[in-house]
Amino acid sequence: GQAALQGLYDPDRVRGPMLKRGGAWTPVSWDDALQTASAKLAEARSGGKSIALVTDNQTGSFQRLSEAWAAAAGGAHLVYEPFSHHALREANRRTFGVAAIPNYDFARANGVISFGADFLETWINPVGFARGFAAMRARPESFFVTVEPRLSNTGANADEWVAVRPGGEMAVALGMAQVILERGMEWGLGPGVAEHAALLDAVKDWTPEAVERRTDVPAATVKRLAETFAKARPGLAVAGGVASQSELAVAMIAAVNLLNYVAGNVGQTIRFDRTFNYEAVASLSELQRLAGQMADGSVGALVVYGANPIYAAPRWVGVAGAIGKVPFRISLSPVLDETSDACDLILPSLHALESLGDAEPMRGVYSLVQPSMKPLPMFDARAAGDTLIALAKGAGFGAFPASFGDYLKGEWKAQHAKFGQGQDFDTFWDRMVASGGVWEEVSGTTPGWKTTPAFAAPELRGTGEMALIVYPSPNLFDGRGANKGWLQSIPTPRPSSGCIPAIRSRSRPSPAA
């Protein structure tokens, strides 16, 4: 949002390349910096060591450049996001056979039940989801229910908040599915269908009464929600956020998948034809594997761009200690964050508002990103793609175009072949720059139900009376915005008990208040 401007004009932004000497940062020229970095990369390759490239989820041409760069260097490209939605992808793989994040069509739904997914704040695509949600709410008969232990900003927009014990979201979803199957209200499945019997057997122990004992949610509420949801046709149940941060996250999301399946929402409001581009994002286990390789000396050089794993990754992954054992570390970050400070060389990249690029956020969506301004003269930065290409040429690996701009145009020749409409490439490119990109119709099969995982009741560890709930900030997200004063100044209710008190009046407060 508007706070992005603070990153552009940030006085703490790195002014130019810096090399660490004797533990202190020293400014160097781009020529010297690239020569040093290229020599270290070549040394790692000649010594039989791998070169690791760690980035955030860029998508589009930069993602493909990163993959090609890492392959040419004889190393690996790891995409790290603190919120990788790995549990969601894994649950979809097990239950639907598709390890992807589908498009959730809020606009088409007649009712929504959220199991911890803050889809109006930080979950996957809050801007797009908000637009669809607004379209749904324009219909008077629509409804929105939130099932979560903590009332989120998203939940504050609901017609009803079902306060559940932490970890009890799965039980409520299974209880609703049990009622729908028991009463024969499912979509396309009847008592005479073999799948009906198998699914009913899988949830037979999750009766509304059993759910009440485990969650404190009244059995009557579970039955009412099940009936209302089954009649919505199509409805939409979403799960994630706080509810998907436990060891049982995959099972919890699978339970909500089952609820959607028996209610007939798969292929209606849950569509796998236009999936979100998260397939390349690594899981924590993959990050831990890379940390192990860095720790045992297998990695001779590390290049990091757009990711800050020392700050964001859990301590048990061991990233901080592992990075310290890599002989040479390069950061392309424009700011001196925790991971950059652990590096030996910083080659600062341009801000997003100064950069040319593209993005493919969803299947079939190809968007061009134009710089909104010339690079600020007080910062001696370069495009990250140009830096990667320069490093590859200096270290003697790979065959890349002269610049990232050339690479970008080369990648868009594939779109020209599909959408060129008989135009030459230059005319097509100008049209894409003017329009912002191109969107194609996509098709896909509606997946059926594959397997039903075992659903075990969650147990809270510890003996205290309160449960710790960790959730992403709608202002700071995973913490990457914590260095922006505008975001830090946004007030957030923080009572000493951690519970937000009920607001009894919506009248305007007095100026004194």
LOTORMAR-723348 format. One line per 3 residues: their letters; for each residue x negated, y negated, z of C-alpha. Coordinates in pm, 1 decimal, m for minus. Each point is the difference from the previous one (the first is absolute). Last residue first. Example, Ala and Ser with C-alpha at 12.3 -4.5 7.8 and 13.67 -1.06 7.14 Angstrom:
<rs>
SA	m1367.0,106.0,714.0 ~ 137.0,344.0,66.0
</rs>
This chain:
<rs>
AAP	1145.0,m1020.7,2376.1 ~ m20.1,m376.7,44.9 ~ 137.1,m48.8,m350.0
SPR	310.6,197.9,103.2 ~ 43.8,347.7,m136.2 ~ 238.6,60.8,m292.7
SRS	274.6,245.3,91.3 ~ m62.1,369.7,m62.6 ~ 73.7,101.0,356.3
RIA	m54.7,317.6,199.3 ~ m345.4,85.9,m126.6 ~ m78.8,337.5,154.7
PIC	m347.5,27.6,146.9 ~ m285.6,136.8,m213.1 ~ m166.0,281.0,191.9
GSS	m378.2,4.4,43.8 ~ 39.0,m31.9,375.2 ~ m197.6,m325.6,8.9
PRP	220.7,m151.9,m267.8 ~ m169.0,m59.5,m336.9 ~ 228.0,m188.1,m238.5
TPI	m205.4,m90.6,m310.6 ~ m98.5,m352.6,m99.4 ~ m173.0,m58.5,m336.7
SQL	m331.3,m171.8,79.4 ~ m214.6,301.7,m87.1 ~ 139.5,4.1,m353.0
WGK	m87.8,m364.2,m59.2 ~ m342.5,49.6,153.7 ~ m108.9,265.2,m247.2
NAG	m265.8,238.2,130.1 ~ 258.3,253.9,118.7 ~ 131.4,57.3,m351.3
RGD	m172.4,336.5,m45.4 ~ 143.7,112.4,333.1 ~ 215.2,287.4,m127.7
FLN	287.1,m235.7,m90.7 ~ m93.1,m340.7,149.2 ~ 343.6,m162.9,m14.3
PSP	239.5,295.0,m16.1 ~ m227.2,168.8,254.9 ~ m42.5,373.4,m30.7
YVI	123.5,218.0,288.1 ~ m150.5,171.7,301.7 ~ 252.4,134.0,251.0
LAM	m137.1,91.5,343.0 ~ 254.9,188.8,209.1 ~ 93.6,m106.6,351.5
EGT	64.9,204.6,313.4 ~ m346.5,148.9,16.8 ~ m76.1,371.3,19.6
GRL	m198.6,55.3,m315.7 ~ 78.5,157.7,m333.0 ~ 340.6,m33.1,m162.8
EPA	142.5,318.7,m146.6 ~ 151.6,30.4,m344.0 ~ 259.3,271.7,m73.7
AFA	m122.3,235.5,m268.0 ~ 141.8,11.9,m352.2 ~ m146.3,274.9,m215.8
PTT	m25.0,m108.9,m359.1 ~ 276.2,53.8,m256.8 ~ m137.8,75.4,m343.5
KWG	69.8,m103.2,m356.5 ~ 320.8,m204.5,m24.1 ~ 64.3,m120.0,m351.3
PTT	m179.0,m272.8,m186.0 ~ 185.7,m237.0,m230.9 ~ m187.2,1.6,m328.4
GSV	m172.0,m307.2,m128.5 ~ 49.5,m287.3,m234.9 ~ m168.5,m332.3,m46.1
EEW	110.6,m316.1,m172.5 ~ m291.5,m231.2,m60.6 ~ m101.1,m324.6,164.3
VGG	m239.0,m248.2,m154.3 ~ m226.6,m269.5,131.8 ~ m3.9,m358.1,119.0
SAV	202.4,m141.6,m287.5 ~ m254.9,m255.9,m121.5 ~ m304.5,221.2,57.5
MRD	182.1,290.5,m163.9 ~ 87.0,m208.9,m305.1 ~ m359.0,m121.7,m30.2
WFT	m118.7,360.3,16.5 ~ 245.5,108.0,m270.7 ~ m121.3,m277.0,m230.1
DFD	m361.7,100.2,63.4 ~ 80.2,369.4,m49.1 ~ 164.6,m34.5,m339.9
QGQ	378.7,16.3,7.5 ~ 194.9,299.0,m131.0 ~ 227.2,18.1,304.0
GFK	m306.9,18.5,228.5 ~ 184.0,187.9,275.2 ~ m141.3,351.1,m8.9
AHQ	m333.2,m46.2,m180.2 ~ m42.9,m339.4,163.6 ~ 44.1,164.2,340.3
AKW	m292.6,232.4,m74.9 ~ m196.8,m298.4,m127.9 ~ 48.8,m144.2,345.5
EGK	m295.6,196.4,135.0 ~ m233.1,m162.6,m250.9 ~ 131.1,m342.0,94.6
LYD	m82.6,68.6,363.8 ~ m348.7,127.4,m83.5 ~ m69.5,m316.5,m198.2
GFS	116.1,m212.9,293.2 ~ m207.0,217.4,231.8 ~ m307.9,m104.6,m191.3
APF	m261.4,130.8,m244.0 ~ 177.8,329.3,m53.8 ~ m108.2,312.2,193.0
AGF	m227.1,292.4,m79.6 ~ m91.9,186.3,316.4 ~ m317.7,6.2,206.0
GAG	m318.3,m203.2,m14.8 ~ m13.5,m164.0,341.0 ~ 14.4,m348.9,m150.7
KAL	276.5,95.2,m242.4 ~ 210.1,157.9,273.8 ~ m58.4,m293.3,233.7
AIL	102.5,m250.6,m268.0 ~ 319.6,196.6,m71.0 ~ 87.0,11.1,370.1
TDG	m62.8,m374.1,31.0 ~ 215.5,m82.2,m301.6 ~ 285.5,202.3,148.2
AAR	m33.5,m179.7,333.1 ~ 34.9,m336.8,m173.7 ~ m276.4,m234.5,108.5
ADF	m64.0,m234.2,291.5 ~ m214.6,m309.4,53.0 ~ 248.6,m189.4,217.8
MPL	m14.9,m381.4,0.7 ~ 105.7,m11.5,m364.7 ~ 346.5,147.3,61.7
PKM	73.7,254.8,m269.7 ~ 232.5,m143.6,m266.4 ~ 368.3,14.7,80.6
SPQ	307.9,221.3,m16.9 ~ m200.3,297.0,m123.0 ~ 223.8,229.2,m202.9
VLS	129.8,337.6,114.0 ~ 149.6,225.1,m267.6 ~ 271.8,245.7,96.4
YVG	62.2,350.5,m130.6 ~ 304.8,173.5,150.6 ~ 74.1,350.8,m131.5
RMP	m86.0,179.2,323.5 ~ m15.0,m252.0,278.4 ~ m253.1,m252.1,130.2
EAD	m198.3,m5.0,m324.9 ~ m211.0,m310.9,39.4 ~ m209.2,m227.9,m215.7
GLS	m303.2,m221.1,22.7 ~ m137.3,m349.8,m28.2 ~ m108.1,m164.1,323.4
ELA	m5.5,m345.0,158.8 ~ 325.3,40.0,194.3 ~ m117.4,344.9,111.0
HLS	m311.1,m152.7,156.3 ~ m325.9,63.9,m180.8 ~ m243.9,257.0,128.6
PLI	m296.9,m41.8,230.9 ~ m310.7,215.4,m54.8 ~ m93.3,78.1,360.0
LDC	m309.5,205.3,77.3 ~ m112.7,213.1,293.3 ~ 342.1,102.7,128.2
ADS	134.0,22.0,356.6 ~ 121.7,m360.8,m18.0 ~ 195.7,91.4,m311.6
TED	183.6,273.0,191.1 ~ 101.2,m234.6,282.4 ~ 103.0,m288.6,m226.5
LVP	m233.3,m261.0,m147.1 ~ 230.9,m131.8,m267.7 ~ m6.4,11.3,m382.1
SLS	m50.0,378.1,13.4 ~ m218.4,173.4,m257.3 ~ m193.6,186.2,268.7
IRF	m316.2,201.4,m61.2 ~ m154.5,259.4,233.5 ~ m343.5,155.1,m23.7
PVK	m146.5,294.3,194.2 ~ 339.3,133.7,121.6 ~ m31.9,85.5,370.4
GIA	179.1,m314.1,122.6 ~ 300.1,93.6,m211.8 ~ 39.2,318.6,205.8
GAV	5.7,m176.9,335.5 ~ 276.8,m235.5,m105.1 ~ 202.3,261.7,m189.0
GVW	34.6,251.8,281.9 ~ 352.0,121.6,m77.2 ~ 62.5,7.8,376.5
RPA	m13.8,m380.4,8.9 ~ 312.0,m35.9,m210.7 ~ m58.8,m185.7,m328.4
AYI	89.5,m369.5,m22.2 ~ m304.6,m197.8,108.6 ~ m280.0,229.0,m118.4
PNA	218.0,89.7,m298.8 ~ 11.4,m352.8,m144.9 ~ 107.8,46.5,m360.6
GYV	13.8,m242.6,m292.0 ~ m341.6,100.1,m135.2 ~ m264.0,228.5,149.5
VLA	m313.1,141.2,m164.8 ~ m198.7,268.5,182.6 ~ m343.0,141.5,m74.9
GVS	m193.0,320.4,67.3 ~ 290.1,217.1,111.4 ~ m92.2,356.0,100.2
GDA	m169.1,m117.3,319.7 ~ 204.2,201.9,249.0 ~ 191.2,m305.0,125.6
MQG	98.6,m120.8,m345.1 ~ 133.8,343.2,m90.7 ~ 190.1,18.5,328.7
ALR	151.3,m343.2,m58.8 ~ 109.4,117.3,m344.7 ~ 179.3,296.3,158.4
QLE	160.8,m231.3,256.4 ~ 132.6,m216.3,m282.2 ~ 145.3,312.1,m161.3
SLS	158.4,102.6,331.4 ~ 142.6,m350.4,37.4 ~ 179.6,43.3,m330.9
AVA	m120.2,m161.2,m318.4 ~ 203.4,m225.5,m227.5 ~ m16.5,118.4,m362.2
EYN	366.0,106.8,m23.2 ~ 129.4,m329.3,139.0 ~ 139.4,m155.6,m317.7
FTR	370.1,m9.0,81.9 ~ 226.5,237.1,m191.8 ~ 231.2,m86.3,m287.6
DFR	161.2,331.3,m102.1 ~ 3.2,141.4,353.3 ~ 324.2,m168.2,94.6
ITQ	157.5,m9.1,344.7 ~ 324.2,m197.9,m28.6 ~ 159.4,236.2,m250.9
GVN	m249.0,272.5,m92.6 ~ m10.5,119.0,359.1 ~ 298.8,m153.3,179.2
GAV	228.6,303.5,1.6 ~ 75.3,m0.2,374.3 ~ m167.0,341.6,38.5
YNL	m315.9,m138.3,m157.9 ~ m7.5,m325.9,192.5 ~ 24.9,183.1,331.8
LNV	m267.4,245.7,m110.7 ~ m230.6,m287.1,m91.5 ~ 67.2,m147.0,344.9
AAI	m113.2,328.1,155.6 ~ m304.1,8.1,m228.8 ~ m89.2,m347.3,128.3
MAV	0.7,130.7,356.5 ~ m190.5,316.2,m94.9 ~ m273.3,m203.7,m167.9
ALE	m26.8,m237.4,295.9 ~ m27.1,276.5,259.8 ~ m351.6,m99.3,107.9
SQS	133.7,m350.9,54.7 ~ m5.8,m317.2,m209.2 ~ 304.5,62.5,m220.0
AVG	270.3,m141.2,228.3 ~ m182.3,m330.6,39.9 ~ 8.8,m66.9,m372.0
GAV	168.6,272.9,m196.5 ~ 343.5,134.1,m77.7 ~ 269.9,m107.1,m243.9
ALG	358.2,123.5,m28.9 ~ 203.4,m112.6,m299.7 ~ 365.6,32.9,m84.2
PRA	161.1,100.2,m324.6 ~ 251.6,113.1,75.1 ~ 91.2,m183.9,321.4
KAF	224.9,283.2,123.3 ~ m287.9,214.5,125.3 ~ m146.8,m297.1,187.0
TEA	323.0,m81.5,180.7 ~ 56.4,361.4,102.0 ~ m357.6,46.6,119.8
LRK	m0.2,m330.0,188.8 ~ 320.6,95.6,180.1 ~ m131.5,343.5,94.6
VTA	m327.8,m141.4,134.7 ~ 188.0,m268.7,192.9 ~ 233.3,257.4,156.2
APV	m301.5,201.7,112.1 ~ m120.9,m301.4,196.0 ~ m361.5,m105.3,m69.2
DTR	m201.9,78.2,314.2 ~ m267.4,154.1,m226.9 ~ m57.5,361.6,98.5
REV	323.1,76.2,185.2 ~ 203.7,m195.1,m256.1 ~ m160.5,191.7,m285.3
AEP	103.5,329.1,157.5 ~ 359.4,m124.2,22.0 ~ m8.8,m121.7,m359.1
TWD	m116.9,346.6,m109.8 ~ m362.0,42.2,m96.4 ~ m36.0,375.1,59.4
KVA	175.7,91.2,m325.3 ~ m224.8,m228.1,m203.8 ~ m192.2,259.0,m202.9
DLL	299.5,237.8,m5.8 ~ 210.3,m270.3,m163.3 ~ m268.8,m44.1,m263.1
AAH	m9.2,369.7,m80.7 ~ 378.7,34.6,m4.0 ~ 44.5,m296.5,m231.8
EAV	m277.1,124.6,m228.5 ~ 191.8,324.5,m53.6 ~ 305.1,m185.8,m129.9
GPG	334.9,130.5,123.4 ~ 28.3,m255.2,281.0 ~ m34.9,m275.2,m260.3
LGW	m283.2,m215.6,m121.5 ~ 42.1,m273.8,m257.4 ~ 8.4,m285.2,253.1
EMG	31.1,106.9,361.0 ~ 322.1,m46.9,194.9 ~ 44.8,369.8,80.8
REL	64.7,m62.6,369.3 ~ m302.1,195.2,119.2 ~ m220.8,m144.3,m274.3
IVQ	83.5,m363.3,76.9 ~ m16.1,60.2,376.2 ~ m337.6,171.4,m24.1
AMG	m139.0,m276.7,m221.5 ~ 103.4,m258.3,260.9 ~ m166.3,200.9,274.9
LAV	m313.0,35.5,m210.4 ~ m21.1,m376.8,m47.4 ~ 62.5,m62.4,371.4
AME	m266.1,254.3,98.4 ~ m257.0,m153.1,m232.6 ~ 53.2,m347.7,146.4
GGP	m68.6,124.2,353.0 ~ m371.2,m77.9,0.2 ~ 40.6,m295.6,233.6
RVA	341.7,41.7,165.5 ~ 278.4,m142.2,m211.9 ~ 177.8,m333.7,m5.7
VWE	263.2,19.0,m274.1 ~ 20.3,m357.8,m124.3 ~ 315.7,m82.3,m191.6
DAN	97.5,m249.2,m267.8 ~ m367.3,m42.5,m81.3 ~ m188.9,m323.5,m62.4
AGT	m184.7,23.3,333.6 ~ m121.9,339.7,m116.9 ~ m221.9,m164.4,m258.6
NSL	m145.3,m230.6,263.7 ~ m65.0,311.7,206.4 ~ 208.3,124.5,292.3
RPE	m226.2,253.5,168.2 ~ 106.1,361.9,56.0 ~ 129.6,36.1,m357.0
VTV	313.1,102.3,m188.5 ~ 120.8,m290.7,m212.6 ~ 345.8,m11.4,m154.7
FFS	95.2,m201.3,m307.9 ~ 346.4,m9.3,m153.6 ~ 161.5,m82.6,m333.8
EPR	375.6,m62.9,m31.0 ~ m39.0,m376.0,m39.8 ~ m223.1,30.5,m309.0
ARM	m253.0,m283.4,4.7 ~ m193.3,212.7,248.9 ~ m106.6,233.2,m281.2
AAF	m136.8,m282.4,m212.3 ~ m185.8,m138.9,301.1 ~ m154.2,342.9,63.7
GRA	m120.6,18.1,m359.2 ~ m171.8,m336.7,29.4 ~ m140.8,86.0,341.4
FGV	m136.4,327.5,m139.5 ~ m192.6,m185.6,m268.1 ~ m153.9,m238.7,251.9
PNI	m58.5,274.3,259.5 ~ m190.3,233.6,m234.5 ~ m176.2,279.6,194.0
WTE	123.3,m68.6,356.9 ~ m120.5,m334.4,139.7 ~ 299.4,m216.2,94.9
LFD	339.6,57.2,m166.2 ~ m62.7,374.5,m40.3 ~ m82.3,45.5,367.8
AGF	39.1,378.6,m20.5 ~ 74.4,132.8,350.5 ~ 277.9,238.1,m102.3
SIV	200.9,m233.4,m221.0 ~ 358.5,81.1,m92.7 ~ 132.0,m174.7,m308.5
GNA	350.3,m22.6,m146.5 ~ 162.4,m44.0,m337.3 ~ m331.9,51.7,m175.0
RAF	m59.0,m128.6,m352.3 ~ m178.1,m317.7,107.7 ~ m217.9,190.4,246.5
DYN	m156.0,207.0,m278.0 ~ m297.9,162.0,172.4 ~ m260.3,62.7,m269.5
PIA	m190.0,314.3,82.6 ~ m333.1,35.3,182.4 ~ m190.6,294.3,m143.7
AVG	m108.3,355.5,75.8 ~ 284.6,159.0,m198.4 ~ 102.5,357.1,90.5
FTR	323.1,m121.7,160.2 ~ m34.1,122.7,359.7 ~ m370.9,63.4,35.1
RNA	m121.7,m266.4,m239.2 ~ 247.8,m255.8,132.2 ~ m121.6,64.1,354.5
ERL	m359.6,m42.1,m117.1 ~ 73.7,m330.9,m171.0 ~ 180.5,m135.0,304.8
AHH	m272.6,121.3,235.9 ~ m263.9,m163.7,m220.0 ~ 172.5,m337.3,14.2
SFP	m350.4,m150.6,m29.9 ~ 48.4,m265.1,265.6 ~ m363.2,m72.4,90.5
EYV	m77.9,m1.0,m374.1 ~ m315.7,157.9,m135.1 ~ m69.7,98.9,m360.3
LHA	m308.5,221.0,m19.1 ~ m213.9,5.9,m313.3 ~ m264.2,272.0,m4.8
GGA	m357.3,26.8,m117.8 ~ m204.0,83.9,m304.1 ~ m37.1,m363.9,m97.2
AAA	190.1,63.0,m323.4 ~ 286.0,156.8,196.9 ~ 5.5,m289.7,246.4
WAE	12.0,m256.0,m281.8 ~ 270.5,188.6,m190.5 ~ 218.5,19.0,311.6
SLR	m60.3,m365.3,81.5 ~ 75.3,m104.5,m358.6 ~ 323.4,199.3,15.0
QFS	105.0,m178.8,318.3 ~ m100.5,m334.3,m148.2 ~ 217.2,73.3,m303.1
GTQ	322.2,56.6,191.6 ~ 29.8,91.7,366.1 ~ m192.2,m193.7,271.8
NDT	59.2,223.0,301.2 ~ m289.9,m107.7,222.9 ~ m354.9,82.9,m93.1
VLA	m279.3,236.1,108.0 ~ m278.1,93.6,m243.3 ~ m242.3,269.3,114.1
ISK	m334.0,66.9,m168.1 ~ m134.6,353.7,28.7 ~ m356.5,89.8,86.8
GGS	m234.0,196.6,m224.3 ~ m293.2,m233.1,56.0 ~ 22.6,m135.9,m353.5
RAE	360.8,m101.6,64.2 ~ m78.2,m175.4,329.4 ~ m297.1,m181.1,m151.7
ALK	210.7,m117.7,m293.8 ~ 256.2,m142.5,241.5 ~ m274.2,m170.7,203.1
ASA	m156.4,m150.1,m312.9 ~ 337.8,m124.9,m121.6 ~ 69.2,m166.5,334.5
TQL	m333.9,m179.9,10.1 ~ 25.7,m119.0,m361.0 ~ 362.4,m104.4,50.8
ADD	m93.2,m205.9,305.8 ~ m304.1,m157.1,m164.4 ~ 199.7,m106.3,m305.1
WSV	295.2,m114.8,210.2 ~ m224.3,m222.7,207.8 ~ m63.5,64.4,367.6
PTW	142.9,m138.7,325.8 ~ m138.0,165.7,316.4 ~ 208.5,188.8,255.4
AGG	m180.4,100.8,318.5 ~ m78.4,349.9,130.3 ~ m362.7,m18.5,m104.0
RKL	102.2,m80.1,m353.5 ~ 360.5,42.1,m111.5 ~ 53.7,m120.6,m355.0
MPG	267.1,m253.9,m92.9 ~ 162.8,m77.8,m334.5 ~ 203.0,m323.5,m1.7
RVR	218.5,m226.5,213.7 ~ 166.1,275.4,203.7 ~ 340.6,m129.5,111.5
DPD	m7.6,m137.8,353.4 ~ 124.7,m340.9,m116.8 ~ 306.3,180.5,m142.3
YLG	123.5,m187.4,m309.1 ~ 116.0,308.9,m190.7 ~ 80.8,207.3,306.7
QLA	204.7,m285.9,138.9 ~ 187.0,m12.0,m328.8 ~ 117.0,356.3,62.3
AQG	200.9,m140.7,292.6 ~ 264.2,m112.4,m248.6 ~ 102.4,358.4,m63.1
</rs>
